[in-house]
Amino acid sequence: MILAIDIGNTNIALGGYDGGKLDFCTRVSTDRGLEAAQYAIELKGLFGLYGVETRKIDGAVISSVVPQVTSKVAEAVKMVAGVAPIIFSQALPIGMEIKIDNPAELGADLVAGALGTKHSYPLPAVVIDMGTATKLTVLDKDGAVLGVSIMPGVFLSFNALLNTASLLGGVAMEAPTHVIGTNTRDSLQSGIVLGAASMLDGMLDRIEAEAGEIKSVVATGGASSFITPHCRHKVENVPTLVLDGLVTYFQNSQM
């Protein structure tokens, strides 16, 4: 089994792949205050929950946008599974060209998502990652990264609005039944959910106008399955896209 771990600002995604196929996938909260031993306890509990035998773990790969947590999780994996994880980044021989001004600026999660898309979907493509921030990564017909657009994430925007506007509290983020809201709850849900979907549609239109026809739009991240069904563009949701890309890299690196 290969462990793939993506450390994000809000959550840590963990997947176990057996023979290249996903065996289990789960998420835990990113806690910058935990030490390696505490993460090891969490890992051990998750392995027990999913029936993972640590002796069958052959390797691990980690992508991270939280440097202060990376080494702690890597050490935790080593403590529990006895393997030293590969720390994934664009600096590795990933088999994909990155055409931005400074490739080192491209987050490991975006690189992994792009790699997963390149190996599984028709190109050119746009990868939408809807986490703490919403990111759109554009791949050309050869799978090279042309560039990225970054905007505030859906949950970040929603929570910022509720925390700033006192009279708007107590509203859950749910799919709206109408575009035109007739009360505070419906108005907020329409604006946040349909507004986010419309923003994606608008950005996809602008990307196509600048880069040409896009054959695939693939989405991942915590808000993707909630927002993208309301898009007018065809968007395929792949919750494990980043983990899939990490495993693709790991397998290729062993050849």
VOGU-3710 file (C-alpha; in Angstrom, 3 decimals, decimal comma):
1> milaidignt> 0,000/0,000/0,000  1,089/3,554/-0,785  0,014/6,412/1,488  -0,738/9,748/-0,146  -1,086/12,750/2,162  -2,060/16,300/1,232  -1,565/18,865/3,997  -3,759/21,901/3,417  -4,357/25,023/5,462  -7,624/23,666/6,846
11> nialggydgg> -7,536/19,884/6,406  -5,135/17,009/5,891  -6,341/14,477/3,312  -5,009/10,938/3,630  -5,508/8,118/1,152  -4,272/4,550/0,966  -3,724/3,045/-2,497  -3,360/-0,686/-3,027  -2,241/-1,734/-6,488  -2,873/1,795/-7,712
21> kldfctrvst> -6,502/1,755/-6,573  -7,899/3,800/-3,697  -8,501/1,595/-0,660  -9,536/4,290/1,821  -9,623/8,062/2,084  -10,226/10,351/5,051  -9,603/13,873/6,328  -8,500/15,342/9,634  -8,114/18,963/10,680  -4,746/20,639/10,180
31> drgleaaqya> -3,436/21,544/13,625  -0,223/23,547/13,624  0,129/23,033/17,376  0,412/19,233/17,296  3,781/17,514/17,532  4,887/14,467/15,538  3,933/12,018/18,299  0,419/13,466/18,450  0,007/13,134/14,704  1,309/9,571/15,045
41> ielkglfgly> -1,478/8,810/17,522  -4,022/10,197/15,032  -2,539/8,120/12,219  -2,541/4,952/14,290  -6,185/5,513/15,159  -7,117/6,050/11,509  -5,246/2,931/10,426  -7,124/0,953/13,059  -10,431/2,438/11,938  -9,853/1,471/8,308
51> gvetrkidga> -8,203/-1,879/9,019  -4,821/-0,882/7,589  -1,928/-3,199/8,433  1,123/-0,958/8,771  3,469/-3,761/7,703  1,819/-3,618/4,263  2,640/0,076/3,752  5,438/0,170/1,177  5,838/3,913/0,785  4,359/7,339/1,320
61> vissvvpqvt> 4,288/10,698/-0,422  3,302/14,075/1,039  2,306/17,379/-0,528  1,960/20,354/1,767  1,266/24,079/1,794  1,892/24,276/5,556  5,681/23,954/6,018  5,545/23,909/9,824  3,354/20,789/9,727  5,128/18,900/6,933
71> skvaeavkmv> 8,041/17,546/8,958  5,770/16,578/11,863  3,452/14,516/9,662  6,420/12,968/7,845  7,944/11,949/11,164  4,578/10,579/12,319  4,345/8,382/9,217  7,858/7,134/9,882  6,991/6,350/13,507  3,807/4,444/12,677
81> agvapiifsq> 4,493/2,867/9,273  8,285/2,643/9,258  8,684/4,382/5,891  10,195/7,785/5,109  7,752/9,756/2,932  8,756/11,554/-0,240  8,058/15,284/0,126  6,474/16,164/-3,206  7,227/19,461/-4,973  7,639/20,957/-8,422
91> alpigmeiki> 11,420/20,671/-7,964  11,227/16,886/-8,379  11,358/15,244/-11,844  7,569/15,221/-12,218  7,448/14,889/-16,002  5,446/18,083/-16,450  6,577/21,509/-17,617  5,619/24,519/-15,494  5,588/27,676/-17,603  4,919/30,287/-14,916
101> dnpaelgadl> 7,448/33,032/-14,087  8,743/31,293/-10,957  7,828/27,575/-10,814  8,856/27,452/-7,143  5,792/29,570/-6,335  3,394/26,849/-7,491  2,010/24,984/-4,479  2,646/21,261/-4,232  -1,097/20,591/-4,060  -1,675/22,392/-7,359
111> vagalgtkhs> 1,197/20,520/-8,989  -0,188/17,181/-7,788  -3,705/18,034/-8,969  -2,334/19,075/-12,352  -0,341/15,844/-12,596  -3,408/13,764/-11,748  -5,391/15,607/-14,415  -2,681/15,289/-17,055  -2,573/11,517/-16,653  -6,338/10,897/-16,590
121> yplpavvidm> -8,245/13,540/-18,583  -8,278/15,018/-22,098  -6,170/18,139/-22,573  -6,169/21,153/-22,567  -7,736/21,271/-19,115  -8,548/23,482/-16,173  -8,139/22,146/-12,644  -10,341/23,803/-10,017  -9,216/23,369/-6,415  -11,782/24,733/-3,954
131> gtatkltvld> -10,157/24,795/-0,541  -9,247/27,720/1,713  -8,656/29,537/-1,571  -10,217/28,713/-4,932  -7,536/28,073/-7,545  -7,879/27,493/-11,291  -4,819/25,886/-12,896  -4,633/25,883/-16,689  -2,939/23,028/-18,585  -2,139/23,202/-22,296
141> kdgavlgvsi> -2,498/20,385/-24,850  0,816/18,875/-23,712  -0,082/18,992/-20,023  2,201/21,926/-19,223  1,012/24,376/-16,580  0,327/27,730/-18,253  -0,693/29,595/-15,116  -3,111/29,933/-12,228  -5,911/32,198/-10,989  -6,414/32,469/-7,216
151> mpgvflsfna> -9,398/33,902/-5,358  -10,822/33,685/-1,818  -12,371/30,318/-1,033  -16,130/29,843/-0,734  -16,148/28,941/2,963  -13,637/31,693/3,729  -15,845/34,276/2,019  -19,006/32,935/3,647  -17,531/32,952/7,152  -15,959/36,386/6,682
161> llntasllgg> -19,338/37,808/5,697  -21,147/36,218/8,645  -18,456/37,328/11,091  -18,436/40,902/9,803  -22,147/41,549/9,258  -23,870/41,053/12,623  -27,388/40,741/11,221  -26,470/37,900/8,853  -25,527/35,265/11,439  -27,093/31,854/11,913
171> vameapthvi> -27,328/30,910/8,229  -26,064/27,540/6,999  -24,515/27,195/3,572  -27,047/25,204/1,585  -28,070/25,003/-2,050  -30,657/27,685/-2,851  -34,040/26,924/-4,379  -34,226/30,276/-6,198  -31,814/32,830/-7,580  -33,886/35,696/-6,223
181> gtntrdslqs> -33,974/35,342/-2,442  -36,995/36,655/-0,539  -35,469/36,384/2,935  -32,016/36,716/4,473  -31,260/32,985/4,440  -32,263/32,422/0,816  -30,567/35,628/-0,316  -27,270/34,601/1,293  -27,434/31,057/-0,028  -28,178/32,301/-3,524
191> givlgaasml> -25,397/34,853/-3,454  -22,755/32,542/-2,027  -23,543/29,301/-3,871  -24,768/30,589/-7,223  -22,366/33,517/-7,043  -19,419/31,135/-6,643  -20,686/28,934/-9,495  -21,147/31,976/-11,730  -17,648/33,174/-10,854  -16,241/29,829/-11,998
201> dgmldrieae> -18,275/29,959/-15,205  -17,053/33,482/-15,877  -13,418/32,588/-15,237  -13,678/29,504/-17,460  -15,095/31,657/-20,266  -12,236/34,122/-19,877  -9,638/31,332/-19,788  -11,005/29,863/-23,024  -11,009/33,304/-24,628  -7,322/33,681/-23,747
211> ageiksvvat> -5,970/30,127/-24,056  -8,343/28,467/-26,527  -10,685/25,508/-26,204  -10,650/23,601/-22,918  -11,541/19,910/-23,204  -11,707/19,019/-19,498  -12,643/20,862/-16,327  -11,813/18,844/-13,229  -12,625/20,012/-9,705  -11,521/18,966/-6,245
221> ggassfitph> -11,462/20,424/-2,733  -13,950/20,776/0,089  -16,436/23,056/-1,691  -16,247/21,577/-5,191  -19,016/18,980/-4,933  -21,271/21,623/-3,397  -20,672/24,457/-5,867  -19,820/22,967/-9,266  -23,182/21,208/-9,878  -24,558/24,743/-10,238
231> crhkvenvpt> -22,034/25,655/-12,951  -23,152/25,897/-16,563  -19,874/24,411/-17,739  -19,452/20,657/-17,466  -17,262/20,044/-14,426  -16,131/16,621/-13,202  -15,686/16,378/-9,444  -12,785/14,225/-8,277  -12,389/14,527/-4,477  -9,156/12,494/-4,526
241> lvldglvtyf> -7,512/14,307/-7,465  -4,504/15,613/-5,505  -3,941/12,246/-3,846  -4,266/10,530/-7,236  -1,574/12,828/-8,609  0,724/12,083/-5,688  0,376/8,342/-6,219  0,955/8,775/-9,959  4,231/10,527/-9,173  5,248/7,890/-6,614
251> qnsqm> 4,615/5,028/-9,030  6,481/6,748/-11,867  9,426/7,505/-9,574  9,842/3,805/-8,795  10,228/2,792/-12,448
//
